[in-house]
C-alpha cells in the first residue's frame, strides 16, 4: 500500500464498498487491521471483559442470548484507549459519513463473542427497535470489527439479502429463517450494516473456534443514543477527549440543537439567504 497503485486500489475498494452499502445495505472491507493489530485488539477485548466483570458488569444477558456461550462486553469506550481509537478509525468514519452524513452520533460500542455452543438470538433490525414504521431512510449504521475469522459454522451474523428495502414488518417474508445468509470475513476486516437490515447472530457449532465481533453503532443525531456517555464516561476521561469526539458522543451542552440542517429560513420572505440558495 506504499505505492500509488496500492493507494489507488484501496480507494477503488472503498468506493465500491460505499456503493454496495448504499444499494444493498451492507459491505465487507478486508485488511483494515494487520494480523498483529487484530491480535492485540482481541487480547485487549478479553482483558476488557475481565475488567467489566470485576466491577459487576454482566457478560451474559438472558433476554438477548439463549446461553452463556454468547459473551457480551459493554461500554468499550470506557475500558481501553484502543477502542476509542477504533471507533474513530478513518475508514470507519468515511463509511459512516457516506451513509449518515457529516452530522452523526456514536450511539454505542459493544462486543459479542460467540463461543462454541452459542446459539442464535432473535431476528431484528436495529432501526425497527427504536424507530416506528415506515423505515424509508437509513438512520443507523453498524461498523463491525472482525477480530477472528467469521464464517457460518462459528456463528457469523446472519442477514436477509434485500431486507434493507423493507419498510414495515409486513414486508418480512413468512419463511424469513430460510432466507438468512452469513456475513463471512477474515480477521482484520470490517463489516458494514445499515440499520434497516434484518439480521441475527448465528450459532457457533464448532468445537473450539470463537467468533469475536465488536459493533460500533452510529446514528443520525436526532436519535437518542443507546448509552448516555455523559453519565457513563468518567469526567476525567471526558476531559481528555477532542472537541470532535465530544461532539460525536453527545457530551456538549447544546445536545439536539440545529441537527437537521439550515435554520436560517426566513418565514417572511419564504426563502433562505441567497448565498445558500445558490450553494
FENNOR-V812528 format. One record per helix or strand. SS is the DSSP state (helix for helix, strand for strand). FROM is the first residue (numbers start at 1). LEN is the number of residues. Records with the same first field share a line. If there is no record, write none. Layout:
SS=FROM-LEN + FROM-LEN
This chain:
helix=4-21 + 35-20 + 76-4 + 81-6 + 90-11 + 126-5 + 163-3 + 169-3 + 176-4 + 229-4 + 235-4 + 243-6 + 274-5
strand=26-4 + 70-4 + 104-11 + 124-1 + 140-7 + 150-1 + 154-1 + 158-3 + 180-3 + 185-1 + 190-5 + 199-2 + 204-1 + 211-10 + 266-1 + 271-1
